[in-house]
Amino acid sequence: MKALITGANRGIGLAFCAQLVQRGDEVIAVCRERSVALDELGNQSGSNLRIIEGIDVTSDQQVGELADALGSDKIDLLINNAGIMASVTLENLDIASVQKQFEINAVAPLRVTHALLAHLSDHAKVAIVTSRMGSIDDNDSGGSYGYRMSKAAANMVGRSLSVDLKDRGISVALLHPGWVRTEMTGGNGLIDASESAQGLLEIMDRLNLDQTGLFWHTNGEILPW
Ligand SMILES: NC(=O)c1ccc[n+]([C@@H]2O[C@H](COP(=O)([O-])OP(=O)(O)OC[C@H]3O[C@@H](n4cnc5c(N)ncnc54)[C@H](OP(=O)(O)O)[C@@H]3O)[C@@H](O)[C@H]2O)c1
């Protein structure tokens, strides 16, 4: 199986790469800038990891270069993982931050998936790592304008992709990784990145067309929109 992961240099993206490499899958790790940890993963014996760096997911040109760099490669699992979280409150409204989070968290997964459509194998699986903070039903604490809006929109991207790609046999999942100890959370959280990635990969392994377009918690539960 060949997998492509964005935001692969650290956090949950790096954990996805590590687990896929460990089980013998081919991994294309996409990032803006490689990290020591990602390089070390690539240097492990038996590792089948290719790093493609210099790819900002907000750039049409760089995402186009990613598609070109794949040549005739076919991807069986695409994980749109790259994302940012910034605090935006009603008291400190920062519209530029809202727009930036929207661009990275919601627009970029559509850009990347669209650019790689010709590289998706028959029966490929596509994931977008969104967040429970994008759940409208679950929002009883307010705030976090840019993050919540962008992740809700990311969920809608995935739901539309699930409809549009069904005829190609491609299934889509929206993934909530849990509250995970990464740079994004300042090291706070309930689980580490490897536990999160393991749960999410189990969901992707089981995913089929009957379940396409759903919003999953890493613990296997279906989340409300
Ligand atoms: N941690 C949590 O509790 C949690 C909860 C819910 C959802 N999530 C989601 O899980 C995903 C991974 O988060 P994480 O916790 O692993 O965060 P992280 O450690 O901060 O990693 C974020 C990753 O996204 C990449 N990225 C950010 N902006 C990018 C851009 N414009 N182009 C390309 N790559 C970009 C970063 O690359 P650079 O190193 O180049 O910045 C990094 O690889 C995100 O989508 C996040 O929203 C996380």
PDBQT file of the ligand as one rigid body, heavy atoms in Angstrom, charges set to zero:
ROOT
HETATM    1  N1  LIG A 301      -3.323  17.956  18.571  1.00  0.00    +0.000 N 
HETATM    2  C1  LIG A 301      -4.638  17.899  18.770  1.00  0.00    +0.000 C 
HETATM    3  O1  LIG A 301      -5.138  17.746  19.927  1.00  0.00    +0.000 OA
HETATM    4  C2  LIG A 301      -5.579  18.008  17.602  1.00  0.00    +0.000 A 
HETATM    5  C3  LIG A 301      -6.956  17.933  17.874  1.00  0.00    +0.000 A 
HETATM    6  C4  LIG A 301      -7.845  18.000  16.803  1.00  0.00    +0.000 A 
HETATM    7  C5  LIG A 301      -7.367  18.111  15.505  1.00  0.00    +0.000 A 
HETATM    8  N2  LIG A 301      -6.021  18.190  15.283  1.00  0.00    +0.000 N 
HETATM    9  C6  LIG A 301      -5.577  18.308  13.888  1.00  0.00    +0.000 C 
HETATM   10  O2  LIG A 301      -4.583  17.340  13.622  1.00  0.00    +0.000 OA
HETATM   11  C7  LIG A 301      -3.731  17.804  12.564  1.00  0.00    +0.000 C 
HETATM   12  C8  LIG A 301      -2.274  17.655  12.993  1.00  0.00    +0.000 C 
HETATM   13  O3  LIG A 301      -2.081  18.480  14.128  1.00  0.00    +0.000 OA
HETATM   14  P1  LIG A 301      -0.882  18.283  15.168  1.00  0.00    +0.000 P 
HETATM   15  O4  LIG A 301      -1.481  18.247  16.509  1.00  0.00    +0.000 OA
HETATM   16  O5  LIG A 301       0.017  17.198  14.718  1.00  0.00    +0.000 OA
HETATM   17  O6  LIG A 301      -0.187  19.720  15.011  1.00  0.00    +0.000 OA
HETATM   18  P2  LIG A 301       1.313  20.198  14.817  1.00  0.00    +0.000 P 
HETATM   19  O7  LIG A 301       2.242  19.350  15.626  1.00  0.00    +0.000 OA
HETATM   20  O8  LIG A 301       1.277  21.657  15.041  1.00  0.00    +0.000 OA
HETATM   21  O9  LIG A 301       1.614  19.883  13.283  1.00  0.00    +0.000 OA
HETATM   22  C9  LIG A 301       0.971  20.621  12.283  1.00  0.00    +0.000 C 
HETATM   23  C10 LIG A 301       1.523  20.170  10.952  1.00  0.00    +0.000 C 
HETATM   24  O10 LIG A 301       0.863  20.914   9.908  1.00  0.00    +0.000 OA
HETATM   25  C11 LIG A 301       1.870  21.475   9.070  1.00  0.00    +0.000 C 
HETATM   26  N3  LIG A 301       1.418  22.707   8.425  1.00  0.00    +0.000 N 
HETATM   27  C12 LIG A 301       0.880  23.810   9.008  1.00  0.00    +0.000 A 
HETATM   28  N4  LIG A 301       0.658  24.757   8.087  1.00  0.00    +0.000 NA
HETATM   29  C13 LIG A 301       1.055  24.231   6.886  1.00  0.00    +0.000 A 
HETATM   30  C14 LIG A 301       1.089  24.726   5.559  1.00  0.00    +0.000 A 
HETATM   31  N5  LIG A 301       0.644  25.953   5.236  1.00  0.00    +0.000 N 
HETATM   32  N6  LIG A 301       1.567  23.911   4.580  1.00  0.00    +0.000 NA
HETATM   33  C15 LIG A 301       2.025  22.679   4.870  1.00  0.00    +0.000 A 
HETATM   34  N7  LIG A 301       2.037  22.154   6.111  1.00  0.00    +0.000 NA
HETATM   35  C16 LIG A 301       1.546  22.934   7.110  1.00  0.00    +0.000 A 
HETATM   36  C17 LIG A 301       3.037  21.744  10.014  1.00  0.00    +0.000 C 
HETATM   37  O11 LIG A 301       4.209  21.933   9.255  1.00  0.00    +0.000 OA
HETATM   38  P3  LIG A 301       5.383  23.009   9.689  1.00  0.00    +0.000 P 
HETATM   39  O12 LIG A 301       6.285  22.259  10.634  1.00  0.00    +0.000 OA
HETATM   40  O13 LIG A 301       6.004  23.369   8.401  1.00  0.00    +0.000 OA
HETATM   41  O14 LIG A 301       4.669  24.152  10.374  1.00  0.00    +0.000 OA
HETATM   42  C18 LIG A 301       3.020  20.453  10.817  1.00  0.00    +0.000 C 
HETATM   43  O15 LIG A 301       3.621  19.411  10.074  1.00  0.00    +0.000 OA
HETATM   44  C19 LIG A 301      -4.151  19.249  12.295  1.00  0.00    +0.000 C 
HETATM   45  O16 LIG A 301      -5.002  19.287  11.164  1.00  0.00    +0.000 OA
HETATM   46  C20 LIG A 301      -4.923  19.623  13.543  1.00  0.00    +0.000 C 
HETATM   47  O17 LIG A 301      -5.853  20.652  13.334  1.00  0.00    +0.000 OA
HETATM   48  C21 LIG A 301      -5.127  18.131  16.295  1.00  0.00    +0.000 A 
ENDROOT
TORSDOF 0
